[in-house]
């Protein structure tokens, strides 16, 4: 999962005019399996937990 390292890199932050506070407050989601490998009930649970966590941080 390389994306967080790219976001924290000084060159990336400079290119997109990001402050250090912005990546520190970012939410990261890595979907490694795709929805085709997850049963519907499990997927609904994952989405509900993700939504719950997202609304707590806003």
Secondary structure, DSSP 8 states (H G I E B T S, - for coil): --HHHHHHSHHHHHHTT--HHHHHT-------S-GGGS-HHHHHHHHHHHHHHHHHH-
